[in-house]
Amino acid sequence: MSGIRNAHVKRWGALQDSRGIERFRQCLVFGKKVVREMVVRHPGRCLELLCSAGDRDPFPLPAHVRTHTLPRALFNTIDSFGTGGPILICTVPPLPRVDLMVQPQGLELLCPLGDPTNVGALIRTAAAMGVRQVVLLKESAHPCHPKATRAASGAMFDVQLVQGPSIRDLPEPATWVTLHARGENMSAFQWPEDVRLVVGEEGPGLPRVPSSRCLAIPMTDAVESLNAVVAASMALYAYRVQYPLLRRMRPAPGVPPTALDH
């Protein structure tokens, strides 16, 4: 156990938004199951564990992880989701920049989503579908925002994340696939094995993307559009129908294939 300093409390509170995450290069991870998995799978990312007064140490921790026991009222101010479980503090190194003039290698995903919950859900789907890297465009919410890490369920460390330009500044020539209601039928599309899928946000949609192939998801006219993560998930699955995963691609504990580990 360690003493609680006011500076610690201010830092933990600052990690509730992107500016604090960038300032301290740390993030909050919520949920007992996710926290337990993170400690096992990514021990080098773990810094501190926050517990509420009266709670026992929930599970064994690496020797370098400090445990802070907080008064219940203080703990609740940091536990923004009301999980009641321990909260993990993890390191967040800067994301490397990607050169989109280089042709894609395998399946890549470009994300301009401004809602951190959608960003987290998209990263989780990308990890499941074996996406080689997720390019976070300028418009994207921070992948380690508390809402994103909760939606990703720890997967933000299981996929390579890189930083890209604005969606309005994508270079040409390039290999892009976008989704649009007036595009060609996705069910008949022959996907390139090396391709970048550009996700559009529900509402704003996508600006004109240079050199892109527009695909449409077959659907009834009962709804105008799908949630961006749902639409992207269907497109990623369509790609994997043509290029199946040969095995489960989950990395070994402590050896995640992610840019956040470099």
C-alpha positions in Angstrom: 0.0 0.0 0.0 1.2 3.5 -0.5 0.2 6.9 0.8 -2.1 9.0 -1.3 -0.8 12.4 -2.4 -2.9 15.2 -3.8 -0.8 15.1 -7.0 -1.8 11.5 -7.5 -5.5 12.4 -7.1 -5.2 15.2 -9.6 -3.4 13.0 -12.1 -6.0 10.2 -11.9 -8.8 12.8 -12.3 -7.0 14.3 -15.4 -6.9 10.8 -17.1 -10.7 11.1 -17.6 -10.1 13.1 -20.8 -7.7 13.1 -23.8 -5.7 16.2 -22.7 -4.8 14.5 -19.4 -4.0 11.2 -21.2 -1.6 13.1 -23.5 -0.1 15.1 -20.7 0.7 12.1 -18.5 1.0 9.4 -21.2 -1.2 7.2 -19.0 -4.8 5.9 -19.2 -7.5 4.3 -17.0 -8.7 0.8 -17.5 -12.0 -0.3 -15.8 -13.7 -3.6 -15.2 -12.3 -6.4 -12.9 -12.1 -9.0 -15.7 -10.4 -6.6 -18.2 -8.0 -5.4 -15.5 -7.1 -9.0 -14.5 -6.4 -9.8 -18.2 -4.3 -6.7 -18.7 -2.1 -7.5 -15.7 -1.4 -11.0 -17.1 -1.1 -10.1 -20.8 0.5 -6.7 -20.7 2.4 -6.4 -17.3 4.9 -3.9 -18.7 2.0 -1.5 -19.4 0.7 -1.6 -15.9 1.7 1.1 -13.4 -0.8 1.4 -10.5 -3.9 -0.3 -9.2 -6.6 1.8 -7.5 -8.8 0.0 -5.0 -11.6 1.1 -2.7 -11.1 1.1 1.1 -12.3 -2.2 2.5 -11.6 -4.2 -0.7 -8.9 -6.9 -0.6 -6.2 -7.0 -3.2 -8.2 -8.6 -6.0 -5.4 -10.7 -7.6 -1.6 -11.1 -7.7 0.2 -8.1 -9.3 3.7 -7.6 -10.8 6.1 -6.3 -8.2 6.5 -2.9 -9.9 2.7 -2.2 -9.8 1.8 0.1 -6.9 -1.5 -0.4 -5.1 -3.4 2.6 -3.8 -6.3 2.1 -1.4 -8.7 5.1 -1.7 -11.6 6.2 0.6 -14.8 5.1 -1.0 -16.0 8.6 -1.8 -12.7 9.4 -3.6 -12.7 6.1 -5.4 -16.2 6.8 -6.7 -15.1 10.1 -8.3 -12.5 8.2 -10.4 -14.8 5.2 -11.0 -16.8 7.1 -13.6 -18.6 3.9 -14.9 -19.6 2.8 -11.4 -17.9 -0.6 -11.8 -17.0 -0.9 -8.1 -13.9 -2.9 -9.2 -10.3 -2.1 -9.2 -9.0 0.5 -11.7 -5.7 0.0 -13.5 -3.4 2.8 -14.6 -1.4 2.0 -17.8 1.3 3.7 -19.8 0.4 5.3 -23.2 3.4 5.9 -25.4 3.0 8.3 -28.3 1.6 6.8 -31.5 3.9 6.6 -34.5 2.9 8.5 -37.7 2.0 6.4 -40.8 3.0 7.1 -44.4 -0.1 6.5 -46.4 1.8 6.9 -49.6 3.2 3.5 -48.9 0.9 0.8 -50.3 -1.1 -1.2 -47.6 0.1 -4.5 -46.4 -2.8 -6.8 -45.6 -5.9 -5.4 -44.1 -5.7 -1.9 -42.7 -8.4 0.3 -41.2 -8.7 4.1 -41.2 -10.7 5.5 -38.4 -12.1 9.1 -38.2 -14.7 8.4 -35.5 -15.1 11.2 -32.9 -17.1 9.1 -30.4 -14.6 7.3 -28.1 -17.0 4.5 -27.5 -17.2 3.8 -31.2 -13.4 4.0 -31.5 -13.0 1.4 -28.7 -15.6 -0.9 -30.3 -13.9 -0.5 -33.7 -10.5 -1.4 -32.2 -12.0 -4.5 -30.5 -13.5 -5.6 -33.8 -10.3 -4.9 -35.7 -8.4 -7.1 -33.2 -10.9 -9.9 -33.7 -10.8 -9.6 -37.5 -7.0 -9.7 -37.7 -6.6 -6.1 -39.0 -2.9 -5.4 -39.4 -3.1 -1.8 -38.2 -5.7 0.8 -37.4 -4.9 4.3 -38.6 -6.4 6.9 -36.3 -7.1 9.9 -38.4 -7.0 13.5 -37.0 -10.8 13.4 -36.5 -10.6 10.3 -34.3 -11.2 10.3 -30.6 -8.3 9.2 -28.4 -8.0 5.4 -28.4 -7.2 5.4 -24.6 -10.1 7.7 -23.5 -11.9 5.9 -20.7 -14.9 5.3 -22.9 -12.7 3.8 -25.6 -10.7 1.5 -23.3 -13.9 0.2 -21.8 -15.5 -0.5 -25.2 -12.3 -2.1 -26.4 -12.2 -4.4 -23.4 -8.4 -4.3 -23.4 -8.0 -4.8 -27.1 -6.3 -1.3 -27.6 -3.0 -3.2 -26.8 -3.7 -6.1 -29.1 -3.8 -4.2 -32.4 -1.2 -1.9 -34.0 -2.4 1.7 -33.7 -0.8 4.5 -35.7 -1.5 8.2 -36.3 -2.7 9.5 -39.7 -3.7 12.8 -41.3 -7.2 14.3 -41.5 -9.7 12.3 -43.6 -9.7 15.4 -45.9 -6.0 15.1 -46.6 -5.7 11.5 -47.7 -3.0 11.2 -50.3 -3.4 10.0 -53.9 -2.8 7.5 -55.4 -3.8 5.0 -52.8 -5.9 1.8 -52.3 -9.0 2.7 -50.4 -12.4 1.1 -50.0 -15.2 3.1 -48.5 -18.8 2.4 -47.7 -21.7 4.4 -49.3 -25.4 3.7 -49.8 -25.0 4.3 -53.6 -21.8 2.2 -54.0 -21.5 -1.2 -55.7 -22.9 -4.2 -54.0 -20.4 -5.4 -51.4 -21.5 -9.0 -51.7 -20.1 -9.2 -55.2 -16.9 -7.3 -54.6 -13.5 -9.0 -55.0 -11.4 -7.5 -52.2 -7.7 -6.8 -52.8 -5.7 -8.7 -50.3 -3.8 -5.5 -49.5 -6.4 -2.8 -48.8 -7.3 0.1 -46.6 -10.9 0.4 -45.5 -12.0 3.9 -44.6 -14.7 4.1 -42.0 -17.3 6.9 -42.2 -19.2 8.3 -39.2 -23.0 8.0 -39.1 -24.3 11.5 -39.8 -21.3 13.3 -41.3 -20.4 10.3 -43.5 -17.3 10.6 -45.7 -15.9 13.4 -47.8 -14.8 12.4 -51.3 -11.9 10.0 -50.8 -9.4 9.9 -53.7 -8.9 6.7 -55.6 -11.6 5.0 -53.6 -14.0 2.1 -54.4 -17.4 2.7 -52.9 -19.2 -0.3 -51.6 -22.8 -0.6 -50.4 -24.1 -3.1 -47.8 -27.3 -4.7 -49.1 -30.1 -3.7 -46.8 -33.8 -2.8 -46.9 -35.0 0.8 -46.9 -36.3 0.4 -43.3 -33.3 2.4 -42.1 -31.2 5.1 -43.8 -27.8 4.0 -42.5 -26.1 1.7 -40.1 -23.9 2.6 -37.1 -20.3 3.1 -38.3 -18.9 0.2 -36.2 -21.7 -2.2 -37.4 -21.1 -1.2 -41.0 -17.3 -1.6 -40.7 -17.7 -5.0 -38.9 -19.8 -6.3 -41.9 -17.1 -5.0 -44.3 -14.3 -6.6 -42.3 -16.2 -9.9 -42.2 -16.8 -9.8 -46.0 -13.0 -9.4 -46.5 -12.3 -12.3 -44.2 -14.8 -14.5 -46.1 -12.3 -14.2 -49.0 -9.2 -14.2 -46.9 -9.9 -16.4 -43.9 -7.9 -16.3 -40.7 -6.0 -19.5 -40.5 -5.8 -19.5 -36.7 -6.6 -17.4 -33.7 -4.3 -14.4 -33.9 -4.3 -13.4 -30.2 -0.7 -12.8 -29.2 1.1 -14.5 -26.4 1.0 -12.9 -22.9 3.3 -10.0 -22.7 4.1 -9.9 -26.5 1.3 -7.9 -28.1 1.8 -6.9 -31.8 1.0 -3.2 -31.2 2.6 0.1 -32.0 1.9 1.1 -28.4 4.6 -1.4 -27.3 7.3 0.2 -29.4 
